[in-house]
């Protein structure tokens, strides 16, 4: 008879891992890392955090910049678009996301956690579901800044993840909101 691994294994026997996927809208701050790690510090199995950081879409940055132009400035918009180097914007976005991931993993490791992670450029809840399945995670954590309207209508990442995943999903609001602004 072969022994099967199931997600109902005891978590207090010190055997195996307890995998948690963390979908973070922004960099995981040291305060957030301590809070996340503190949620699992009583689990005897090795807790492994799999951090997902989204790649900011360069085309969305351009759309946002163009959308902020007033009606009187629309005539100047083509010159702005012509001057933009889309590849450079993509590289800057990738560098920023990789930096956020590196700092997030460092914050979790400083808190005492085992942490791995990736930057992704696909739909966030899909990436969360895929990683949760891939690592056979026992739970997921969604770390975001407040999004009151989307949360009210249950179209936020957490609500969508709860409908899609077969594991508990915890929504945490980040302690320090970090928004990088880039002049186009």
C-alpha positions as a Markdown table, in Angstrom:
| # | Residue | x | y | z |
|---|---|---|---|---|
| 1 | Unk | 0.0 | 0.0 | 0.0 |
| 2 | Unk | 1.5 | 3.4 | -1.0 |
| 3 | Unk | 1.2 | 6.4 | 1.2 |
| 4 | Unk | -0.7 | 9.3 | -0.4 |
| 5 | Unk | 0.0 | 12.9 | 0.3 |
| 6 | Unk | -3.1 | 14.9 | 0.9 |
| 7 | Unk | -3.8 | 18.5 | 1.9 |
| 8 | Unk | -5.3 | 17.1 | 5.1 |
| 9 | Unk | -1.9 | 16.2 | 6.6 |
| 10 | Unk | -1.3 | 17.4 | 10.1 |
| 11 | Unk | 0.6 | 20.7 | 10.2 |
| 12 | Unk | 2.0 | 20.2 | 13.6 |
| 13 | Unk | 4.1 | 17.1 | 13.1 |
| 14 | Unk | 7.2 | 18.9 | 11.7 |
| 15 | Unk | 7.1 | 16.8 | 8.6 |
| 16 | Unk | 6.7 | 18.4 | 5.2 |
| 17 | Unk | 5.8 | 21.9 | 4.2 |
| 18 | Unk | 2.9 | 24.2 | 4.6 |
| 19 | Unk | 2.8 | 26.3 | 1.5 |
| 20 | Unk | 1.2 | 29.7 | 1.4 |
| 21 | Unk | 0.9 | 31.8 | -1.8 |
| 22 | Unk | 1.0 | 35.5 | -1.3 |
| 23 | Unk | -0.4 | 37.7 | -4.0 |
| 24 | Unk | 0.9 | 41.2 | -3.3 |
| 25 | Unk | -0.3 | 44.2 | -5.2 |
| 26 | Unk | 2.9 | 46.1 | -4.1 |
| 27 | Unk | 6.1 | 45.3 | -2.3 |
| 28 | Unk | 5.7 | 43.4 | 1.0 |
| 29 | Unk | 6.9 | 45.8 | 3.7 |
| 30 | Unk | 8.7 | 44.6 | 6.8 |
| 31 | Unk | 5.6 | 45.3 | 8.9 |
| 32 | Unk | 3.5 | 43.2 | 6.5 |
| 33 | Unk | 6.1 | 40.4 | 6.4 |
| 34 | Unk | 6.1 | 40.2 | 10.2 |
| 35 | Unk | 2.3 | 40.1 | 10.2 |
| 36 | Unk | 2.2 | 37.4 | 7.6 |
| 37 | Unk | 4.9 | 35.3 | 9.3 |
| 38 | Unk | 3.1 | 35.8 | 12.6 |
| 39 | Unk | 0.0 | 34.1 | 11.2 |
| 40 | Unk | 1.9 | 30.8 | 10.8 |
| 41 | Unk | 4.5 | 30.9 | 13.6 |
| 42 | Unk | 2.7 | 28.1 | 15.5 |
| 43 | Unk | 2.8 | 25.6 | 12.6 |
| 44 | Unk | 5.5 | 23.0 | 13.2 |
| 45 | Unk | 5.9 | 22.1 | 9.5 |
| 46 | Unk | 8.2 | 24.3 | 7.5 |
| 47 | Unk | 6.1 | 27.2 | 6.2 |
| 48 | Unk | 7.1 | 28.3 | 2.7 |
| 49 | Unk | 5.7 | 31.5 | 1.2 |
| 50 | Unk | 5.4 | 31.8 | -2.6 |
| 51 | Unk | 5.2 | 35.6 | -3.3 |
| 52 | Unk | 3.7 | 36.8 | -6.6 |
| 53 | Unk | 4.3 | 40.4 | -7.6 |
| 54 | Unk | 2.5 | 41.7 | -10.7 |
| 55 | Unk | 4.4 | 43.4 | -13.5 |
| 56 | Unk | 3.0 | 46.9 | -14.1 |
| 57 | Unk | 1.9 | 47.0 | -17.7 |
| 58 | Unk | 3.8 | 49.6 | -19.7 |
| 59 | Unk | 0.8 | 50.1 | -22.1 |
| 60 | Unk | -1.5 | 50.8 | -19.1 |
| 61 | Unk | 1.0 | 53.5 | -17.9 |
| 62 | Unk | 0.8 | 55.1 | -21.3 |
| 63 | Unk | -3.0 | 55.0 | -21.4 |
| 64 | Unk | -3.2 | 56.5 | -17.9 |
| 65 | Unk | -0.9 | 59.3 | -18.9 |
| 66 | Unk | -2.8 | 60.0 | -22.1 |
| 67 | Unk | -6.1 | 59.7 | -20.2 |
| 68 | Unk | -5.0 | 62.4 | -17.8 |
| 69 | Unk | -4.5 | 65.0 | -20.6 |
| 70 | Unk | -7.1 | 67.6 | -20.8 |
| 71 | Unk | -9.2 | 68.2 | -23.9 |
| 72 | Unk | -7.1 | 71.3 | -24.8 |
| 73 | Unk | -3.9 | 69.2 | -24.6 |
| 74 | Unk | -5.1 | 66.5 | -26.9 |
| 75 | Unk | -3.4 | 68.1 | -29.8 |
| 76 | Unk | -0.1 | 67.5 | -28.0 |
| 77 | Unk | -0.8 | 63.8 | -27.3 |
| 78 | Unk | 0.7 | 62.4 | -30.6 |
| 79 | Unk | 4.1 | 64.1 | -29.8 |
| 80 | Unk | 4.1 | 62.5 | -26.4 |
| 81 | Unk | 3.3 | 59.1 | -27.8 |
| 82 | Unk | 5.9 | 59.4 | -30.5 |
| 83 | Unk | 8.6 | 60.2 | -27.9 |
| 84 | Unk | 7.8 | 57.2 | -25.7 |
| 85 | Unk | 10.0 | 54.2 | -25.9 |
| 86 | Unk | 7.7 | 51.3 | -25.1 |
| 87 | Unk | 10.5 | 48.8 | -24.7 |
| 88 | Unk | 12.3 | 51.1 | -22.3 |
| 89 | Unk | 9.0 | 51.5 | -20.3 |
| 90 | Unk | 8.7 | 47.7 | -20.2 |
| 91 | Unk | 12.3 | 47.3 | -19.0 |
| 92 | Unk | 11.7 | 49.9 | -16.3 |
| 93 | Unk | 8.5 | 48.1 | -15.2 |
| 94 | Unk | 10.4 | 44.8 | -15.1 |
| 95 | Unk | 13.2 | 46.3 | -13.0 |
| 96 | Unk | 10.7 | 47.9 | -10.6 |
| 97 | Unk | 8.8 | 44.7 | -10.1 |
| 98 | Unk | 12.0 | 42.6 | -9.7 |
| 99 | Unk | 13.1 | 45.2 | -7.1 |
| 100 | Unk | 9.8 | 44.9 | -5.3 |
| 101 | Unk | 10.1 | 41.1 | -5.3 |
| 102 | Unk | 13.6 | 41.1 | -4.0 |
| 103 | Unk | 12.7 | 43.5 | -1.2 |
| 104 | Unk | 9.6 | 41.5 | -0.4 |
| 105 | Unk | 11.5 | 38.2 | -0.1 |
| 106 | Unk | 14.1 | 39.9 | 2.0 |
| 107 | Unk | 11.4 | 41.3 | 4.4 |
| 108 | Unk | 9.9 | 37.9 | 4.8 |
| 109 | Unk | 13.3 | 36.2 | 5.3 |
| 110 | Unk | 14.2 | 38.9 | 7.9 |
| 111 | Unk | 10.9 | 38.0 | 9.7 |
| 112 | Unk | 12.1 | 34.4 | 9.8 |
| 113 | Unk | 10.3 | 33.0 | 6.9 |
| 114 | Unk | 11.3 | 30.7 | 4.0 |
| 115 | Unk | 10.3 | 32.7 | 0.9 |
| 116 | Unk | 10.4 | 32.3 | -2.9 |
| 117 | Unk | 8.7 | 34.4 | -5.5 |
| 118 | Unk | 8.2 | 35.5 | -9.1 |
| 119 | Unk | 7.1 | 38.5 | -11.0 |
| 120 | Unk | 4.2 | 37.7 | -13.3 |
| 121 | Unk | 2.5 | 39.5 | -16.2 |
| 122 | Unk | -0.7 | 37.6 | -16.4 |
| 123 | Unk | -4.2 | 38.1 | -14.8 |
| 124 | Unk | -3.6 | 38.2 | -11.0 |
| 125 | Unk | -6.2 | 35.8 | -9.8 |
| 126 | Unk | -5.3 | 33.3 | -12.6 |
| 127 | Unk | -1.6 | 33.5 | -11.5 |
| 128 | Unk | -2.7 | 33.0 | -7.9 |
| 129 | Unk | -4.8 | 30.0 | -8.8 |
| 130 | Unk | -2.1 | 28.5 | -11.0 |
| 131 | Unk | 0.6 | 28.9 | -8.3 |
| 132 | Unk | -1.7 | 27.6 | -5.6 |
| 133 | Unk | -2.3 | 24.4 | -7.6 |
| 134 | Unk | 1.4 | 24.1 | -8.7 |
| 135 | Unk | 2.8 | 24.2 | -5.1 |
| 136 | Unk | -0.3 | 22.5 | -3.6 |
| 137 | Unk | -0.7 | 25.4 | -1.3 |
| 138 | Unk | -2.8 | 25.1 | 1.9 |
| 139 | Unk | -3.9 | 28.8 | 1.8 |
| 140 | Unk | -3.5 | 32.0 | -0.1 |
| 141 | Unk | -3.0 | 35.6 | 1.1 |
| 142 | Unk | -3.9 | 38.6 | -0.9 |
| 143 | Unk | -2.1 | 41.8 | 0.2 |
| 144 | Unk | -3.5 | 45.0 | -1.3 |
| 145 | Unk | -4.0 | 48.6 | -0.7 |
| 146 | Unk | -7.7 | 49.4 | 0.1 |
| 147 | Unk | -10.0 | 49.2 | -2.9 |
| 148 | Unk | -13.4 | 50.1 | -1.4 |
| 149 | Unk | -15.5 | 50.1 | -4.5 |
| 150 | Unk | -14.2 | 46.8 | -6.0 |
| 151 | Unk | -14.4 | 45.2 | -2.5 |
| 152 | Unk | -18.0 | 46.4 | -2.1 |
| 153 | Unk | -19.0 | 44.8 | -5.4 |
| 154 | Unk | -16.9 | 41.7 | -4.7 |
| 155 | Unk | -14.9 | 42.0 | -7.9 |
| 156 | Unk | -11.6 | 42.6 | -6.0 |
| 157 | Unk | -8.8 | 40.0 | -6.2 |
| 158 | Unk | -9.7 | 38.4 | -2.9 |
| 159 | Unk | -13.4 | 37.9 | -3.7 |
| 160 | Unk | -12.5 | 36.5 | -7.1 |
| 161 | Unk | -9.9 | 34.2 | -5.5 |
| 162 | Unk | -12.3 | 32.9 | -2.9 |
| 163 | Unk | -14.7 | 31.9 | -5.7 |
| 164 | Unk | -11.9 | 30.2 | -7.7 |
| 165 | Unk | -9.6 | 28.5 | -5.2 |
| 166 | Unk | -10.3 | 25.5 | -3.0 |
| 167 | Unk | -8.2 | 26.9 | -0.1 |
| 168 | Unk | -8.8 | 29.6 | 2.5 |
| 169 | Unk | -8.0 | 33.1 | 1.2 |
| 170 | Unk | -7.1 | 35.8 | 3.6 |
| 171 | Unk | -7.2 | 39.5 | 2.6 |
| 172 | Unk | -4.7 | 41.8 | 4.3 |
| 173 | Unk | -4.5 | 45.5 | 3.8 |
| 174 | Unk | -0.8 | 46.6 | 3.4 |
| 175 | Unk | 0.7 | 48.7 | 6.2 |
| 176 | Unk | 2.7 | 51.0 | 4.0 |
| 177 | Unk | 1.3 | 51.9 | 0.6 |
| 178 | Unk | 4.1 | 52.4 | -1.9 |
| 179 | Unk | 3.2 | 53.8 | -5.3 |
| 180 | Unk | 6.0 | 54.5 | -7.7 |
| 181 | Unk | 5.2 | 57.4 | -10.1 |
| 182 | Unk | 7.1 | 57.8 | -13.3 |
| 183 | Unk | 7.1 | 60.9 | -15.4 |
| 184 | Unk | 6.4 | 60.1 | -19.0 |
